[in-house]
Amino acid sequence: EKVQKQVNELERASRIKRFLSPQVAESVLNSDGEDPFQTHRREVTVVFIDLRGFTDFSDGHEPEEVMQFLRKYHQEIGNLIFKYEGTLEHFAGDGIMVFFNDPIPREEHTELAARMGIDVQARINELRPEWRSKSYKLDVGIGIAAGFATLGTIGFEGRMDYGAIGNVTIMASRLSAEALGGQILINRKTLTKIEHLVEAEPLGEMQLKGFTRPVTTYNISKLK
């Protein structure tokens, strides 16, 4: 029984450290509360980061070069996720999903998401000359949305992930899909939470896939 308890604790620690920055992971592990990965509902801010031009890039370069690029790109984005204490839901080849305010509640979660998005685009601006020198026609579009989601472990035995499910994740994903390179798109509801913090350019209404009504959209340009 004692050994099984230790095994369970090690498995819990391993899961937590997969998704969270080191400082947040340690905070969760040292807490005496309930398992943060139990299914629950909470307001979160979701960020989708999409690499533009990746399909053509992967088709036109050797696999080793593609993987080398992705490792460096993911490291750059991962550093910023950790800096702002976001929770990583997944890394895909050309897409990254992060959410804030879970498992550690943060009152300023939308602000953290916006600051991270701005820092991501700033870092991409620094990397872009190197990409161009190698003829990499790549850029990054970002979508951010705040709202309630259901959170918990999803998957099957032996391959479990921690995820957020709900309209807010779909909204952030669709905004990311519409974002041009260099843009950070948000909807009106999300903007109301951070109007004091950012300057945002109105882009009018967009008909996003999966939403019956057009969505009033804005591009975050910079911090005030």
VENSUL-V202520 format. One record per pair of residues at least 12 apart in sequence whose ideal C-beta (glycine too) atoms are under 8 Angstrom apart, sorted by the first residue. I is the first residue (numbers start at 0). J is the second residue. D is the distance in Angstrom with one decimal. If there is no record, write none. Layout:
i=I j=J d=D
i=I j=J d=D
//
This chain:
i=11 j=28 d=7.8
i=11 j=34 d=7.0
i=11 j=36 d=8.0
i=12 j=24 d=7.8
i=12 j=28 d=5.7
i=14 j=36 d=6.6
i=14 j=152 d=7.8
i=14 j=159 d=7.1
i=14 j=161 d=7.0
i=15 j=27 d=5.3
i=15 j=28 d=6.2
i=15 j=35 d=7.6
i=15 j=36 d=7.7
i=17 j=87 d=7.8
i=17 j=161 d=7.9
i=18 j=86 d=5.3
i=18 j=87 d=5.1
i=18 j=88 d=7.3
i=18 j=161 d=5.2
i=19 j=84 d=7.7
i=19 j=86 d=5.9
i=19 j=87 d=7.6
i=19 j=102 d=7.5
i=20 j=80 d=6.9
i=20 j=81 d=3.8
i=20 j=82 d=7.7
i=20 j=84 d=5.1
i=20 j=85 d=7.4
i=21 j=81 d=7.0
i=22 j=84 d=6.8
i=23 j=84 d=5.0
i=23 j=86 d=7.7
i=23 j=102 d=7.9
i=23 j=103 d=5.4
i=26 j=103 d=6.1
i=27 j=102 d=5.8
i=27 j=103 d=6.8
i=35 j=101 d=7.6
i=35 j=102 d=3.3
i=35 j=103 d=7.9
i=36 j=102 d=7.1
i=36 j=151 d=6.4
i=36 j=152 d=5.2
i=36 j=161 d=5.6
i=37 j=151 d=6.4
i=38 j=149 d=6.7
i=38 j=150 d=7.1
i=38 j=151 d=3.3
i=38 j=152 d=7.7
i=39 j=149 d=7.5
i=39 j=150 d=5.9
i=39 j=151 d=6.7
i=40 j=147 d=6.1
i=40 j=148 d=7.2
i=40 j=149 d=5.3
i=40 j=150 d=7.3
i=41 j=100 d=6.4
i=41 j=101 d=5.3
i=41 j=104 d=7.7
i=41 j=147 d=6.9
i=41 j=148 d=7.0
i=41 j=150 d=6.2
i=42 j=100 d=6.4
i=42 j=108 d=7.8
i=42 j=145 d=6.9
i=42 j=146 d=6.7
i=42 j=147 d=5.1
i=42 j=148 d=7.8
i=43 j=98 d=4.6
i=43 j=99 d=6.2
i=43 j=100 d=4.8
i=43 j=101 d=5.5
i=43 j=108 d=6.7
i=43 j=145 d=7.3
i=43 j=146 d=7.5
i=43 j=147 d=7.6
i=43 j=148 d=5.2
i=43 j=150 d=7.3
i=43 j=163 d=5.9
i=43 j=167 d=6.6
i=44 j=98 d=6.6
i=44 j=99 d=4.7
i=44 j=100 d=6.4
i=44 j=108 d=4.8
i=44 j=109 d=4.5
i=44 j=111 d=7.5
i=44 j=112 d=4.1
i=44 j=143 d=6.6
i=44 j=144 d=7.2
i=44 j=145 d=4.4
i=44 j=189 d=7.3
i=45 j=96 d=6.9
i=45 j=97 d=7.5
i=45 j=98 d=4.8
i=45 j=112 d=7.7
i=45 j=143 d=7.1
i=45 j=144 d=5.5
i=45 j=145 d=7.7
i=45 j=146 d=7.9
i=45 j=148 d=7.2
i=45 j=163 d=6.4
i=45 j=167 d=5.4
i=45 j=168 d=5.1
i=45 j=170 d=7.7
i=45 j=171 d=4.0
i=46 j=85 d=7.1
i=46 j=96 d=7.2
i=46 j=97 d=4.6
i=46 j=98 d=7.1
i=46 j=99 d=7.6
i=46 j=112 d=5.1
i=46 j=115 d=6.6
i=46 j=116 d=6.1
i=46 j=141 d=6.6
i=46 j=142 d=7.3
i=46 j=143 d=5.2
i=46 j=171 d=6.4
i=47 j=94 d=6.7
i=47 j=95 d=7.3
i=47 j=96 d=5.5
i=47 j=141 d=6.8
i=47 j=142 d=4.6
i=47 j=143 d=7.9
i=47 j=171 d=4.8
i=47 j=172 d=5.0
i=47 j=174 d=7.3
i=47 j=175 d=3.6
i=48 j=76 d=6.3
i=48 j=94 d=7.1
i=48 j=95 d=4.3
i=48 j=96 d=7.9
i=48 j=97 d=7.4
i=48 j=116 d=7.9
i=48 j=119 d=6.2
i=48 j=139 d=6.3
i=48 j=140 d=8.0
i=48 j=141 d=5.3
i=48 j=175 d=7.1
i=49 j=93 d=6.3
i=49 j=94 d=5.4
i=49 j=95 d=8.0
i=49 j=139 d=6.9
i=49 j=140 d=5.0
i=49 j=141 d=7.3
i=49 j=142 d=7.6
i=49 j=175 d=4.7
i=49 j=176 d=6.8
i=49 j=178 d=7.1
i=50 j=72 d=7.1
i=50 j=92 d=7.7
i=50 j=93 d=4.0
i=50 j=94 d=7.2
i=50 j=137 d=6.2
i=50 j=138 d=7.8
i=50 j=139 d=6.0
i=51 j=137 d=6.4
i=51 j=138 d=4.3
i=51 j=139 d=6.5
i=51 j=140 d=5.7
i=51 j=179 d=7.8
i=51 j=180 d=5.0
i=52 j=135 d=7.9
i=52 j=136 d=4.9
i=52 j=137 d=4.7
i=52 j=138 d=6.5
i=53 j=92 d=6.3
i=53 j=93 d=3.7
i=53 j=137 d=6.7
i=54 j=93 d=7.5
i=55 j=136 d=6.9
i=56 j=68 d=7.8
i=56 j=135 d=6.2
i=56 j=136 d=6.9
i=56 j=137 d=5.9
i=57 j=92 d=7.2
i=68 j=135 d=7.3
i=69 j=92 d=6.4
i=73 j=90 d=5.8
i=73 j=95 d=7.7
i=75 j=122 d=5.8
i=75 j=126 d=7.0
i=76 j=95 d=5.8
i=76 j=119 d=6.4
i=79 j=115 d=5.6
i=79 j=118 d=5.3
i=79 j=119 d=5.7
i=79 j=122 d=6.8
i=80 j=95 d=7.9
i=80 j=97 d=5.5
i=80 j=115 d=7.1
i=82 j=115 d=7.4
i=82 j=118 d=7.5
i=83 j=99 d=7.5
i=83 j=111 d=4.9
i=83 j=112 d=7.6
i=83 j=114 d=6.3
i=83 j=115 d=4.2
i=83 j=118 d=7.7
i=84 j=99 d=7.7
i=84 j=103 d=7.2
i=84 j=105 d=7.3
i=84 j=111 d=7.0
i=85 j=97 d=4.1
i=85 j=98 d=6.8
i=85 j=99 d=5.4
i=85 j=111 d=7.1
i=85 j=112 d=7.3
i=85 j=115 d=6.3
i=86 j=98 d=5.3
i=86 j=99 d=7.1
i=86 j=101 d=6.2
i=86 j=102 d=7.0
i=86 j=161 d=7.3
i=88 j=160 d=7.3
i=88 j=161 d=7.1
i=88 j=162 d=5.4
i=88 j=163 d=6.3
i=89 j=160 d=6.9
i=89 j=162 d=7.8
i=94 j=175 d=7.8
i=96 j=168 d=7.4
i=96 j=171 d=7.8
i=96 j=172 d=7.7
i=97 j=112 d=7.7
i=97 j=115 d=7.4
i=98 j=148 d=7.4
i=98 j=163 d=5.1
i=98 j=168 d=7.8
i=99 j=111 d=5.1
i=99 j=112 d=5.1
i=101 j=150 d=5.4
i=101 j=163 d=7.3
i=102 j=150 d=7.9
i=108 j=145 d=7.6
i=109 j=143 d=7.8
i=109 j=145 d=4.8
i=109 j=189 d=6.4
i=109 j=192 d=4.2
i=109 j=193 d=5.4
i=110 j=192 d=7.6
i=110 j=193 d=5.6
i=110 j=196 d=5.7
i=112 j=143 d=5.4
i=112 j=145 d=7.7
i=113 j=143 d=6.5
i=113 j=183 d=7.6
i=113 j=185 d=7.8
i=113 j=193 d=5.1
i=113 j=196 d=6.3
i=113 j=197 d=5.6
i=113 j=219 d=6.2
i=114 j=196 d=7.9
i=114 j=222 d=7.4
i=116 j=141 d=4.8
i=116 j=143 d=5.8
i=116 j=183 d=4.5
i=116 j=219 d=6.6
i=117 j=183 d=6.9
i=117 j=197 d=7.6
i=117 j=219 d=6.7
i=117 j=221 d=6.8
i=117 j=222 d=6.3
i=119 j=139 d=6.7
i=119 j=141 d=6.5
i=120 j=139 d=6.7
i=120 j=141 d=6.9
i=120 j=181 d=6.0
i=120 j=183 d=6.4
i=123 j=138 d=7.2
i=123 j=139 d=4.8
i=123 j=181 d=7.6
i=124 j=181 d=7.7
i=138 j=179 d=7.8
i=138 j=180 d=2.7
i=138 j=181 d=6.4
i=139 j=180 d=6.4
i=139 j=181 d=7.3
i=140 j=175 d=5.8
i=140 j=176 d=7.7
i=140 j=177 d=7.7
i=140 j=178 d=3.1
i=140 j=179 d=6.1
i=140 j=180 d=6.0
i=140 j=181 d=7.7
i=140 j=182 d=5.6
i=140 j=184 d=7.5
i=141 j=175 d=6.0
i=141 j=178 d=5.8
i=141 j=182 d=7.0
i=141 j=183 d=4.5
i=141 j=184 d=7.1
i=142 j=170 d=7.6
i=142 j=171 d=4.6
i=142 j=172 d=6.5
i=142 j=173 d=6.9
i=142 j=174 d=3.0
i=142 j=175 d=3.1
i=142 j=176 d=7.2
i=142 j=177 d=7.4
i=142 j=178 d=5.8
i=142 j=183 d=7.8
i=142 j=184 d=5.1
i=142 j=185 d=7.5
i=143 j=171 d=6.0
i=143 j=174 d=7.0
i=143 j=183 d=6.4
i=143 j=184 d=7.3
i=143 j=185 d=4.8
i=143 j=189 d=6.0
i=143 j=219 d=7.7
i=144 j=167 d=5.1
i=144 j=168 d=7.8
i=144 j=170 d=3.9
i=144 j=171 d=4.0
i=144 j=174 d=6.4
i=144 j=185 d=6.8
i=144 j=186 d=6.0
i=144 j=188 d=7.7
i=144 j=189 d=5.4
i=145 j=167 d=6.7
i=145 j=188 d=6.6
i=145 j=189 d=4.5
i=145 j=192 d=5.8
i=146 j=165 d=6.8
i=146 j=166 d=6.4
i=146 j=167 d=3.3
i=146 j=170 d=7.0
i=146 j=188 d=7.1
i=147 j=165 d=6.3
i=147 j=167 d=6.6
i=148 j=163 d=4.2
i=148 j=164 d=6.1
i=148 j=165 d=3.8
i=148 j=167 d=5.2
i=148 j=168 d=6.2
i=149 j=163 d=7.3
i=149 j=164 d=4.9
i=149 j=165 d=5.8
i=150 j=162 d=7.1
i=150 j=163 d=5.1
i=150 j=164 d=7.6
i=169 j=209 d=5.7
i=169 j=210 d=8.0
i=170 j=186 d=6.3
i=170 j=207 d=7.4
i=170 j=210 d=7.6
i=170 j=214 d=7.5
i=173 j=207 d=4.0
i=173 j=208 d=5.8
i=173 j=209 d=6.6
i=173 j=210 d=7.1
i=173 j=214 d=7.9
i=174 j=186 d=6.9
i=174 j=207 d=7.2
i=174 j=214 d=7.8
i=174 j=216 d=6.9
i=176 j=208 d=7.7
i=177 j=205 d=5.9
i=177 j=207 d=6.9
i=177 j=216 d=7.4
i=178 j=218 d=7.8
i=182 j=218 d=4.9
i=183 j=218 d=6.4
i=183 j=219 d=4.1
i=184 j=202 d=7.4
i=184 j=216 d=5.6
i=184 j=217 d=7.1
i=184 j=218 d=5.9
i=184 j=219 d=7.9
i=185 j=199 d=7.0
i=185 j=216 d=7.3
i=185 j=217 d=5.5
i=185 j=219 d=6.2
i=186 j=214 d=5.3
i=186 j=215 d=6.5
i=186 j=216 d=6.2
i=186 j=217 d=7.6
i=187 j=214 d=7.9
i=187 j=215 d=4.6
i=187 j=217 d=7.3
i=190 j=217 d=5.4
i=195 j=223 d=7.3
i=196 j=222 d=6.3
i=196 j=223 d=6.3
i=197 j=219 d=4.9
i=197 j=220 d=7.6
i=197 j=221 d=7.1
i=197 j=222 d=5.9
i=197 j=223 d=6.4
i=198 j=219 d=7.4
i=198 j=220 d=5.0
i=198 j=221 d=5.4
i=198 j=222 d=7.5
i=198 j=223 d=5.8
i=199 j=217 d=4.0
i=199 j=218 d=6.4
i=199 j=219 d=5.2
i=199 j=220 d=6.7
i=200 j=217 d=6.3
i=200 j=218 d=4.6
i=200 j=220 d=5.7
i=201 j=215 d=7.6
i=201 j=216 d=7.8
i=201 j=217 d=5.5
i=202 j=216 d=4.6
i=202 j=217 d=6.2
i=202 j=218 d=5.7
i=203 j=215 d=7.3
i=203 j=216 d=6.9
i=204 j=216 d=7.1
//
